[in-house]
Amino acid sequence: MTATLFLVTGAVTAARFAFPGVLAAPPLLMQSPGRQALVTVPAVVALGIPDERIFGAKGALALYLVPAAIGEALGHV
């Protein structure tokens, strides 16, 4: 699960640089501004591996997506 999150987040963010304005990805998967990816993508690995060991794949995925979804929802209020 951690590897998948790393690859998906990294690939979607990289695609954003290759195709600016064309890629309509959910903000949960795309880092904006792009320099944020320099912290977030490696942090997925650094924190995802221990989280996955402690909480399992579903728990670690929830720890990634739920706070991000709440942040996005509050950002649009």
PDB file of N, CA, C and O in Angstrom:
ATOM      1  N   MET A   1       0.826  -1.179   0.000  1.00  0.00           N
ATOM      2  CA  MET A   1       0.000   0.000   0.000  1.00  0.00           C
ATOM      3  C   MET A   1       0.875   1.249   0.000  1.00  0.00           C
ATOM      4  O   MET A   1       0.599   2.190  -0.744  1.00  0.00           O
ATOM      5  N   THR A   2       1.907   1.275   0.806  1.00  0.00           N
ATOM      6  CA  THR A   2       2.795   2.436   0.855  1.00  0.00           C
ATOM      7  C   THR A   2       3.456   2.676  -0.500  1.00  0.00           C
ATOM      8  O   THR A   2       3.540   3.814  -0.961  1.00  0.00           O
ATOM      9  N   ALA A   3       3.916   1.623  -1.124  1.00  0.00           N
ATOM     10  CA  ALA A   3       4.536   1.754  -2.445  1.00  0.00           C
ATOM     11  C   ALA A   3       3.539   2.297  -3.458  1.00  0.00           C
ATOM     12  O   ALA A   3       3.891   3.126  -4.296  1.00  0.00           O
ATOM     13  N   THR A   4       2.303   1.836  -3.385  1.00  0.00           N
ATOM     14  CA  THR A   4       1.260   2.310  -4.303  1.00  0.00           C
ATOM     15  C   THR A   4       0.992   3.792  -4.088  1.00  0.00           C
ATOM     16  O   THR A   4       0.909   4.552  -5.053  1.00  0.00           O
ATOM     17  N   LEU A   5       0.856   4.215  -2.828  1.00  0.00           N
ATOM     18  CA  LEU A   5       0.645   5.636  -2.544  1.00  0.00           C
ATOM     19  C   LEU A   5       1.820   6.477  -3.036  1.00  0.00           C
ATOM     20  O   LEU A   5       1.627   7.549  -3.611  1.00  0.00           O
ATOM     21  N   PHE A   6       3.029   5.988  -2.810  1.00  0.00           N
ATOM     22  CA  PHE A   6       4.223   6.695  -3.268  1.00  0.00           C
ATOM     23  C   PHE A   6       4.208   6.847  -4.782  1.00  0.00           C
ATOM     24  O   PHE A   6       4.435   7.940  -5.300  1.00  0.00           O
ATOM     25  N   LEU A   7       3.944   5.763  -5.489  1.00  0.00           N
ATOM     26  CA  LEU A   7       3.961   5.798  -6.954  1.00  0.00           C
ATOM     27  C   LEU A   7       2.832   6.649  -7.515  1.00  0.00           C
ATOM     28  O   LEU A   7       3.051   7.426  -8.444  1.00  0.00           O
ATOM     29  N   VAL A   8       1.634   6.517  -6.970  1.00  0.00           N
ATOM     30  CA  VAL A   8       0.488   7.277  -7.486  1.00  0.00           C
ATOM     31  C   VAL A   8       0.680   8.771  -7.219  1.00  0.00           C
ATOM     32  O   VAL A   8       0.506   9.593  -8.119  1.00  0.00           O
ATOM     33  N   THR A   9       1.039   9.118  -5.983  1.00  0.00           N
ATOM     34  CA  THR A   9       1.241  10.530  -5.653  1.00  0.00           C
ATOM     35  C   THR A   9       2.380  11.125  -6.474  1.00  0.00           C
ATOM     36  O   THR A   9       2.263  12.235  -6.993  1.00  0.00           O
ATOM     37  N   GLY A  10       3.472  10.390  -6.589  1.00  0.00           N
ATOM     38  CA  GLY A  10       4.603  10.872  -7.380  1.00  0.00           C
ATOM     39  C   GLY A  10       4.268  11.006  -8.859  1.00  0.00           C
ATOM     40  O   GLY A  10       4.636  11.994  -9.496  1.00  0.00           O
ATOM     41  N   ALA A  11       3.570  10.013  -9.406  1.00  0.00           N
ATOM     42  CA  ALA A  11       3.233  10.034 -10.832  1.00  0.00           C
ATOM     43  C   ALA A  11       2.248  11.149 -11.162  1.00  0.00           C
ATOM     44  O   ALA A  11       2.407  11.840 -12.169  1.00  0.00           O
ATOM     45  N   VAL A  12       1.239  11.327 -10.328  1.00  0.00           N
ATOM     46  CA  VAL A  12       0.248  12.375 -10.588  1.00  0.00           C
ATOM     47  C   VAL A  12       0.893  13.749 -10.459  1.00  0.00           C
ATOM     48  O   VAL A  12       0.607  14.646 -11.253  1.00  0.00           O
ATOM     49  N   THR A  13       1.753  13.919  -9.476  1.00  0.00           N
ATOM     50  CA  THR A  13       2.444  15.194  -9.315  1.00  0.00           C
ATOM     51  C   THR A  13       3.384  15.457 -10.490  1.00  0.00           C
ATOM     52  O   THR A  13       3.441  16.577 -10.999  1.00  0.00           O
ATOM     53  N   ALA A  14       4.117  14.436 -10.923  1.00  0.00           N
ATOM     54  CA  ALA A  14       5.005  14.589 -12.076  1.00  0.00           C
ATOM     55  C   ALA A  14       4.208  14.909 -13.343  1.00  0.00           C
ATOM     56  O   ALA A  14       4.641  15.721 -14.160  1.00  0.00           O
ATOM     57  N   ALA A  15       3.059  14.281 -13.504  1.00  0.00           N
ATOM     58  CA  ALA A  15       2.210  14.547 -14.676  1.00  0.00           C
ATOM     59  C   ALA A  15       1.733  15.987 -14.679  1.00  0.00           C
ATOM     60  O   ALA A  15       1.543  16.584 -15.739  1.00  0.00           O
ATOM     61  N   ARG A  16       1.541  16.538 -13.502  1.00  0.00           N
ATOM     62  CA  ARG A  16       1.102  17.932 -13.401  1.00  0.00           C
ATOM     63  C   ARG A  16       2.141  18.859 -14.023  1.00  0.00           C
ATOM     64  O   ARG A  16       1.788  19.840 -14.678  1.00  0.00           O
ATOM     65  N   PHE A  17       3.430  18.549 -13.819  1.00  0.00           N
ATOM     66  CA  PHE A  17       4.480  19.374 -14.411  1.00  0.00           C
ATOM     67  C   PHE A  17       4.557  19.182 -15.922  1.00  0.00           C
ATOM     68  O   PHE A  17       4.832  20.130 -16.658  1.00  0.00           O
ATOM     69  N   ALA A  18       4.317  17.966 -16.381  1.00  0.00           N
ATOM     70  CA  ALA A  18       4.387  17.678 -17.811  1.00  0.00           C
ATOM     71  C   ALA A  18       3.183  18.256 -18.560  1.00  0.00           C
ATOM     72  O   ALA A  18       3.307  18.689 -19.706  1.00  0.00           O
ATOM     73  N   PHE A  19       2.023  18.259 -17.906  1.00  0.00           N
ATOM     74  CA  PHE A  19       0.781  18.706 -18.543  1.00  0.00           C
ATOM     75  C   PHE A  19       0.068  19.722 -17.654  1.00  0.00           C
ATOM     76  O   PHE A  19      -1.014  19.420 -17.151  1.00  0.00           O
ATOM     77  N   PRO A  20       0.627  20.911 -17.440  1.00  0.00           N
ATOM     78  CA  PRO A  20      -0.018  21.888 -16.560  1.00  0.00           C
ATOM     79  C   PRO A  20      -1.376  22.321 -17.108  1.00  0.00           C
ATOM     80  O   PRO A  20      -1.522  22.602 -18.298  1.00  0.00           O
ATOM     81  N   GLY A  21      -2.347  22.367 -16.231  1.00  0.00           N
ATOM     82  CA  GLY A  21      -3.678  22.802 -16.617  1.00  0.00           C
ATOM     83  C   GLY A  21      -4.515  21.735 -17.281  1.00  0.00           C
ATOM     84  O   GLY A  21      -5.727  21.907 -17.411  1.00  0.00           O
ATOM     85  N   VAL A  22      -3.917  20.646 -17.702  1.00  0.00           N
ATOM     86  CA  VAL A  22      -4.661  19.591 -18.385  1.00  0.00           C
ATOM     87  C   VAL A  22      -5.107  18.529 -17.397  1.00  0.00           C
ATOM     88  O   VAL A  22      -6.205  17.983 -17.508  1.00  0.00           O
ATOM     89  N   LEU A  23      -4.258  18.243 -16.441  1.00  0.00           N
ATOM     90  CA  LEU A  23      -4.530  17.169 -15.501  1.00  0.00           C
ATOM     91  C   LEU A  23      -5.496  17.644 -14.426  1.00  0.00           C
ATOM     92  O   LEU A  23      -5.175  18.548 -13.655  1.00  0.00           O
ATOM     93  N   ALA A  24      -6.663  17.047 -14.374  1.00  0.00           N
ATOM     94  CA  ALA A  24      -7.670  17.402 -13.373  1.00  0.00           C
ATOM     95  C   ALA A  24      -7.726  16.311 -12.312  1.00  0.00           C
ATOM     96  O   ALA A  24      -8.738  15.623 -12.173  1.00  0.00           O
ATOM     97  N   ALA A  25      -6.645  16.157 -11.571  1.00  0.00           N
ATOM     98  CA  ALA A  25      -6.578  15.127 -10.533  1.00  0.00           C
ATOM     99  C   ALA A  25      -7.104  15.684  -9.225  1.00  0.00           C
ATOM    100  O   ALA A  25      -7.037  16.887  -8.975  1.00  0.00           O
ATOM    101  N   PRO A  26      -7.632  14.789  -8.385  1.00  0.00           N
ATOM    102  CA  PRO A  26      -8.058  15.259  -7.065  1.00  0.00           C
ATOM    103  C   PRO A  26      -6.864  15.806  -6.291  1.00  0.00           C
ATOM    104  O   PRO A  26      -5.772  15.242  -6.362  1.00  0.00           O
ATOM    105  N   PRO A  27      -7.058  16.890  -5.558  1.00  0.00           N
ATOM    106  CA  PRO A  27      -5.950  17.456  -4.793  1.00  0.00           C
ATOM    107  C   PRO A  27      -5.360  16.477  -3.780  1.00  0.00           C
ATOM    108  O   PRO A  27      -4.229  16.669  -3.333  1.00  0.00           O
ATOM    109  N   LEU A  28      -6.095  15.441  -3.411  1.00  0.00           N
ATOM    110  CA  LEU A  28      -5.568  14.445  -2.483  1.00  0.00           C
ATOM    111  C   LEU A  28      -4.367  13.724  -3.080  1.00  0.00           C
ATOM    112  O   LEU A  28      -3.500  13.248  -2.347  1.00  0.00           O
ATOM    113  N   LEU A  29      -4.314  13.642  -4.392  1.00  0.00           N
ATOM    114  CA  LEU A  29      -3.245  12.912  -5.055  1.00  0.00           C
ATOM    115  C   LEU A  29      -2.191  13.821  -5.664  1.00  0.00           C
ATOM    116  O   LEU A  29      -1.117  13.351  -6.040  1.00  0.00           O
ATOM    117  N   MET A  30      -2.475  15.103  -5.767  1.00  0.00           N
ATOM    118  CA  MET A  30      -1.562  16.015  -6.444  1.00  0.00           C
ATOM    119  C   MET A  30      -1.070  17.061  -5.458  1.00  0.00           C
ATOM    120  O   MET A  30      -1.862  17.666  -4.735  1.00  0.00           O
ATOM    121  N   GLN A  31       0.217  17.267  -5.432  1.00  0.00           N
ATOM    122  CA  GLN A  31       0.817  18.235  -4.526  1.00  0.00           C
ATOM    123  C   GLN A  31       0.867  19.597  -5.199  1.00  0.00           C
ATOM    124  O   GLN A  31       1.361  19.733  -6.319  1.00  0.00           O
ATOM    125  N   SER A  32       0.354  20.596  -4.509  1.00  0.00           N
ATOM    126  CA  SER A  32       0.361  21.937  -5.051  1.00  0.00           C
ATOM    127  C   SER A  32       0.714  22.896  -3.918  1.00  0.00           C
ATOM    128  O   SER A  32       0.025  22.847  -2.899  1.00  0.00           O
ATOM    129  N   PRO A  33       1.671  23.715  -3.997  1.00  0.00           N
ATOM    130  CA  PRO A  33       2.564  23.899  -5.129  1.00  0.00           C
ATOM    131  C   PRO A  33       3.503  22.707  -5.289  1.00  0.00           C
ATOM    132  O   PRO A  33       3.667  21.900  -4.375  1.00  0.00           O
ATOM    133  N   GLY A  34       4.101  22.616  -6.442  1.00  0.00           N
ATOM    134  CA  GLY A  34       4.929  21.466  -6.777  1.00  0.00           C
ATOM    135  C   GLY A  34       6.066  21.212  -5.810  1.00  0.00           C
ATOM    136  O   GLY A  34       6.445  20.061  -5.594  1.00  0.00           O
ATOM    137  N   ARG A  35       6.617  22.261  -5.222  1.00  0.00           N
ATOM    138  CA  ARG A  35       7.734  22.053  -4.286  1.00  0.00           C
ATOM    139  C   ARG A  35       7.289  21.305  -3.036  1.00  0.00           C
ATOM    140  O   ARG A  35       8.120  20.729  -2.335  1.00  0.00           O
ATOM    141  N   GLN A  36       6.001  21.306  -2.750  1.00  0.00           N
ATOM    142  CA  GLN A  36       5.474  20.545  -1.618  1.00  0.00           C
ATOM    143  C   GLN A  36       5.725  19.055  -1.812  1.00  0.00           C
ATOM    144  O   GLN A  36       5.871  18.316  -0.838  1.00  0.00           O
ATOM    145  N   ALA A  37       5.776  18.616  -3.052  1.00  0.00           N
ATOM    146  CA  ALA A  37       6.034  17.209  -3.352  1.00  0.00           C
ATOM    147  C   ALA A  37       7.406  16.772  -2.861  1.00  0.00           C
ATOM    148  O   ALA A  37       7.608  15.597  -2.556  1.00  0.00           O
ATOM    149  N   LEU A  38       8.350  17.701  -2.782  1.00  0.00           N
ATOM    150  CA  LEU A  38       9.684  17.361  -2.295  1.00  0.00           C
ATOM    151  C   LEU A  38       9.660  16.892  -0.846  1.00  0.00           C
ATOM    152  O   LEU A  38      10.566  16.184  -0.406  1.00  0.00           O
ATOM    153  N   VAL A  39       8.639  17.278  -0.110  1.00  0.00           N
ATOM    154  CA  VAL A  39       8.473  16.846   1.275  1.00  0.00           C
ATOM    155  C   VAL A  39       7.458  15.715   1.362  1.00  0.00           C
ATOM    156  O   VAL A  39       7.699  14.710   2.030  1.00  0.00           O
ATOM    157  N   THR A  40       6.327  15.879   0.690  1.00  0.00           N
ATOM    158  CA  THR A  40       5.226  14.939   0.852  1.00  0.00           C
ATOM    159  C   THR A  40       5.531  13.559   0.293  1.00  0.00           C
ATOM    160  O   THR A  40       5.276  12.559   0.963  1.00  0.00           O
ATOM    161  N   VAL A  41       6.065  13.480  -0.901  1.00  0.00           N
ATOM    162  CA  VAL A  41       6.293  12.171  -1.522  1.00  0.00           C
ATOM    163  C   VAL A  41       7.291  11.334  -0.707  1.00  0.00           C
ATOM    164  O   VAL A  41       7.008  10.163  -0.455  1.00  0.00           O
ATOM    165  N   PRO A  42       8.446  11.875  -0.281  1.00  0.00           N
ATOM    166  CA  PRO A  42       9.316  11.068   0.592  1.00  0.00           C
ATOM    167  C   PRO A  42       8.680  10.769   1.954  1.00  0.00           C
ATOM    168  O   PRO A  42       8.937   9.716   2.536  1.00  0.00           O
ATOM    169  N   ALA A  43       7.856  11.686   2.462  1.00  0.00           N
ATOM    170  CA  ALA A  43       7.190  11.450   3.749  1.00  0.00           C
ATOM    171  C   ALA A  43       6.208  10.295   3.668  1.00  0.00           C
ATOM    172  O   ALA A  43       5.978   9.604   4.661  1.00  0.00           O
ATOM    173  N   VAL A  44       5.624  10.078   2.491  1.00  0.00           N
ATOM    174  CA  VAL A  44       4.727   8.934   2.312  1.00  0.00           C
ATOM    175  C   VAL A  44       5.474   7.644   2.641  1.00  0.00           C
ATOM    176  O   VAL A  44       4.931   6.751   3.291  1.00  0.00           O
ATOM    177  N   VAL A  45       6.701   7.556   2.194  1.00  0.00           N
ATOM    178  CA  VAL A  45       7.507   6.356   2.465  1.00  0.00           C
ATOM    179  C   VAL A  45       7.959   6.333   3.923  1.00  0.00           C
ATOM    180  O   VAL A  45       7.822   5.319   4.607  1.00  0.00           O
ATOM    181  N   ALA A  46       8.496   7.452   4.391  1.00  0.00           N
ATOM    182  CA  ALA A  46       9.047   7.502   5.748  1.00  0.00           C
ATOM    183  C   ALA A  46       7.998   7.212   6.811  1.00  0.00           C
ATOM    184  O   ALA A  46       8.287   6.544   7.803  1.00  0.00           O
ATOM    185  N   LEU A  47       6.789   7.707   6.612  1.00  0.00           N
ATOM    186  CA  LEU A  47       5.724   7.495   7.593  1.00  0.00           C
ATOM    187  C   LEU A  47       4.808   6.337   7.221  1.00  0.00           C
ATOM    188  O   LEU A  47       4.213   5.704   8.093  1.00  0.00           O
ATOM    189  N   GLY A  48       4.698   6.067   5.944  1.00  0.00           N
ATOM    190  CA  GLY A  48       3.781   5.021   5.493  1.00  0.00           C
ATOM    191  C   GLY A  48       4.199   3.625   5.903  1.00  0.00           C
ATOM    192  O   GLY A  48       3.354   2.803   6.258  1.00  0.00           O
ATOM    193  N   ILE A  49       5.483   3.349   5.859  1.00  0.00           N
ATOM    194  CA  ILE A  49       5.959   2.003   6.205  1.00  0.00           C
ATOM    195  C   ILE A  49       5.665   1.677   7.671  1.00  0.00           C
ATOM    196  O   ILE A  49       5.089   0.624   7.946  1.00  0.00           O
ATOM    197  N   PRO A  50       6.041   2.546   8.631  1.00  0.00           N
ATOM    198  CA  PRO A  50       5.690   2.223  10.023  1.00  0.00           C
ATOM    199  C   PRO A  50       4.179   2.207  10.263  1.00  0.00           C
ATOM    200  O   PRO A  50       3.674   1.360  11.000  1.00  0.00           O
ATOM    201  N   ASP A  51       3.453   3.149   9.636  1.00  0.00           N
ATOM    202  CA  ASP A  51       1.995   3.160   9.786  1.00  0.00           C
ATOM    203  C   ASP A  51       1.380   1.865   9.293  1.00  0.00           C
ATOM    204  O   ASP A  51       0.479   1.311   9.924  1.00  0.00           O
ATOM    205  N   GLU A  52       1.872   1.390   8.164  1.00  0.00           N
ATOM    206  CA  GLU A  52       1.327   0.159   7.592  1.00  0.00           C
ATOM    207  C   GLU A  52       1.636  -1.045   8.493  1.00  0.00           C
ATOM    208  O   GLU A  52       0.818  -1.957   8.616  1.00  0.00           O
ATOM    209  N   ARG A  53       2.793  -1.042   9.107  1.00  0.00           N
ATOM    210  CA  ARG A  53       3.142  -2.132  10.032  1.00  0.00           C
ATOM    211  C   ARG A  53       2.254  -2.109  11.277  1.00  0.00           C
ATOM    212  O   ARG A  53       1.854  -3.158  11.781  1.00  0.00           O
ATOM    213  N   ILE A  54       1.953  -0.912  11.766  1.00  0.00           N
ATOM    214  CA  ILE A  54       1.158  -0.781  12.994  1.00  0.00           C
ATOM    215  C   ILE A  54      -0.336  -0.955  12.729  1.00  0.00           C
ATOM    216  O   ILE A  54      -1.006  -1.707  13.436  1.00  0.00           O
ATOM    217  N   PHE A  55      -0.863  -0.264  11.716  1.00  0.00           N
ATOM    218  CA  PHE A  55      -2.299  -0.202  11.484  1.00  0.00           C
ATOM    219  C   PHE A  55      -2.793  -1.083  10.337  1.00  0.00           C
ATOM    220  O   PHE A  55      -4.001  -1.202  10.132  1.00  0.00           O
ATOM    221  N   GLY A  56      -1.894  -1.691   9.599  1.00  0.00           N
ATOM    222  CA  GLY A  56      -2.283  -2.471   8.433  1.00  0.00           C
ATOM    223  C   GLY A  56      -2.482  -1.562   7.235  1.00  0.00           C
ATOM    224  O   GLY A  56      -2.454  -0.337   7.358  1.00  0.00           O
ATOM    225  N   ALA A  57      -2.681  -2.169   6.083  1.00  0.00           N
ATOM    226  CA  ALA A  57      -2.791  -1.404   4.836  1.00  0.00           C
ATOM    227  C   ALA A  57      -4.003  -0.476   4.846  1.00  0.00           C
ATOM    228  O   ALA A  57      -3.892   0.690   4.466  1.00  0.00           O
ATOM    229  N   LYS A  58      -5.150  -0.979   5.275  1.00  0.00           N
ATOM    230  CA  LYS A  58      -6.360  -0.144   5.278  1.00  0.00           C
ATOM    231  C   LYS A  58      -6.248   1.002   6.273  1.00  0.00           C
ATOM    232  O   LYS A  58      -6.678   2.118   5.984  1.00  0.00           O
ATOM    233  N   GLY A  59      -5.677   0.736   7.436  1.00  0.00           N
ATOM    234  CA  GLY A  59      -5.510   1.786   8.434  1.00  0.00           C
ATOM    235  C   GLY A  59      -4.554   2.865   7.968  1.00  0.00           C
ATOM    236  O   GLY A  59      -4.812   4.053   8.163  1.00  0.00           O
ATOM    237  N   ALA A  60      -3.454   2.464   7.355  1.00  0.00           N
ATOM    238  CA  ALA A  60      -2.488   3.439   6.845  1.00  0.00           C
ATOM    239  C   ALA A  60      -3.098   4.266   5.713  1.00  0.00           C
ATOM    240  O   ALA A  60      -2.862   5.471   5.623  1.00  0.00           O
ATOM    241  N   LEU A  61      -3.873   3.626   4.861  1.00  0.00           N
ATOM    242  CA  LEU A  61      -4.554   4.354   3.785  1.00  0.00           C
ATOM    243  C   LEU A  61      -5.535   5.366   4.368  1.00  0.00           C
ATOM    244  O   LEU A  61      -5.642   6.489   3.876  1.00  0.00           O
ATOM    245  N   ALA A  62      -6.247   4.966   5.413  1.00  0.00           N
ATOM    246  CA  ALA A  62      -7.176   5.887   6.075  1.00  0.00           C
ATOM    247  C   ALA A  62      -6.423   7.059   6.694  1.00  0.00           C
ATOM    248  O   ALA A  62      -6.893   8.196   6.634  1.00  0.00           O
ATOM    249  N   LEU A  63      -5.255   6.795   7.289  1.00  0.00           N
ATOM    250  CA  LEU A  63      -4.448   7.875   7.868  1.00  0.00           C
ATOM    251  C   LEU A  63      -3.944   8.839   6.810  1.00  0.00           C
ATOM    252  O   LEU A  63      -3.656   9.995   7.120  1.00  0.00           O
ATOM    253  N   TYR A  64      -3.833   8.392   5.583  1.00  0.00           N
ATOM    254  CA  TYR A  64      -3.395   9.248   4.478  1.00  0.00           C
ATOM    255  C   TYR A  64      -4.574  10.043   3.910  1.00  0.00           C
ATOM    256  O   TYR A  64      -4.471  11.251   3.695  1.00  0.00           O
ATOM    257  N   LEU A  65      -5.679   9.362   3.672  1.00  0.00           N
ATOM    258  CA  LEU A  65      -6.788   9.979   2.944  1.00  0.00           C
ATOM    259  C   LEU A  65      -7.757  10.782   3.807  1.00  0.00           C
ATOM    260  O   LEU A  65      -8.218  11.842   3.382  1.00  0.00           O
ATOM    261  N   VAL A  66      -8.074  10.305   5.002  1.00  0.00           N
ATOM    262  CA  VAL A  66      -9.093  10.984   5.819  1.00  0.00           C
ATOM    263  C   VAL A  66      -8.663  12.404   6.204  1.00  0.00           C
ATOM    264  O   VAL A  66      -9.428  13.341   5.972  1.00  0.00           O
ATOM    265  N   PRO A  67      -7.468  12.605   6.783  1.00  0.00           N
ATOM    266  CA  PRO A  67      -7.074  13.990   7.091  1.00  0.00           C
ATOM    267  C   PRO A  67      -6.978  14.868   5.841  1.00  0.00           C
ATOM    268  O   PRO A  67      -7.319  16.050   5.885  1.00  0.00           O
ATOM    269  N   ALA A  68      -6.521  14.301   4.741  1.00  0.00           N
ATOM    270  CA  ALA A  68      -6.433  15.067   3.497  1.00  0.00           C
ATOM    271  C   ALA A  68      -7.826  15.475   3.023  1.00  0.00           C
ATOM    272  O   ALA A  68      -8.023  16.609   2.585  1.00  0.00           O
ATOM    273  N   ALA A  69      -8.780  14.570   3.106  1.00  0.00           N
ATOM    274  CA  ALA A  69     -10.151  14.879   2.682  1.00  0.00           C
ATOM    275  C   ALA A  69     -10.773  15.941   3.595  1.00  0.00           C
ATOM    276  O   ALA A  69     -11.480  16.831   3.123  1.00  0.00           O
ATOM    277  N   ILE A  70     -10.510  15.845   4.892  1.00  0.00           N
ATOM    278  CA  ILE A  70     -11.027  16.857   5.818  1.00  0.00           C
ATOM    279  C   ILE A  70     -10.399  18.214   5.517  1.00  0.00           C
ATOM    280  O   ILE A  70     -11.089  19.233   5.506  1.00  0.00           O
ATOM    281  N   GLY A  71      -9.102  18.226   5.277  1.00  0.00           N
ATOM    282  CA  GLY A  71      -8.425  19.480   4.935  1.00  0.00           C
ATOM    283  C   GLY A  71      -8.966  20.096   3.657  1.00  0.00           C
ATOM    284  O   GLY A  71      -9.161  21.309   3.578  1.00  0.00           O
ATOM    285  N   GLU A  72      -9.207  19.261   2.659  1.00  0.00           N
ATOM    286  CA  GLU A  72      -9.786  19.763   1.398  1.00  0.00           C
ATOM    287  C   GLU A  72     -11.181  20.319   1.619  1.00  0.00           C
ATOM    288  O   GLU A  72     -11.527  21.372   1.082  1.00  0.00           O
ATOM    289  N   ALA A  73     -11.983  19.614   2.408  1.00  0.00           N
ATOM    290  CA  ALA A  73     -13.351  20.061   2.668  1.00  0.00           C
ATOM    291  C   ALA A  73     -13.349  21.407   3.415  1.00  0.00           C
ATOM    292  O   ALA A  73     -14.133  22.300   3.095  1.00  0.00           O
ATOM    293  N   LEU A  74     -12.475  21.536   4.393  1.00  0.00           N
ATOM    294  CA  LEU A  74     -12.403  22.791   5.149  1.00  0.00           C
ATOM    295  C   LEU A  74     -11.819  23.915   4.321  1.00  0.00           C
ATOM    296  O   LEU A  74     -12.118  25.085   4.557  1.00  0.00           O
ATOM    297  N   GLY A  75     -10.992  23.570   3.355  1.00  0.00           N
ATOM    298  CA  GLY A  75     -10.417  24.587   2.474  1.00  0.00           C
ATOM    299  C   GLY A  75     -11.420  25.201   1.514  1.00  0.00           C
ATOM    300  O   GLY A  75     -11.179  26.266   0.947  1.00  0.00           O
ATOM    301  N   HIS A  76     -12.537  24.527   1.336  1.00  0.00           N
ATOM    302  CA  HIS A  76     -13.562  25.021   0.411  1.00  0.00           C
ATOM    303  C   HIS A  76     -14.739  25.661   1.140  1.00  0.00           C
ATOM    304  O   HIS A  76     -15.758  25.976   0.525  1.00  0.00           O
ATOM    305  N   VAL A  77     -14.599  25.851   2.432  1.00  0.00           N
ATOM    306  CA  VAL A  77     -15.690  26.445   3.222  1.00  0.00           C
ATOM    307  C   VAL A  77     -15.591  27.939   3.181  1.00  0.00           C
ATOM    308  O   VAL A  77     -16.414  28.629   3.781  1.00  0.00           O
TER     309      VAL A  77
END
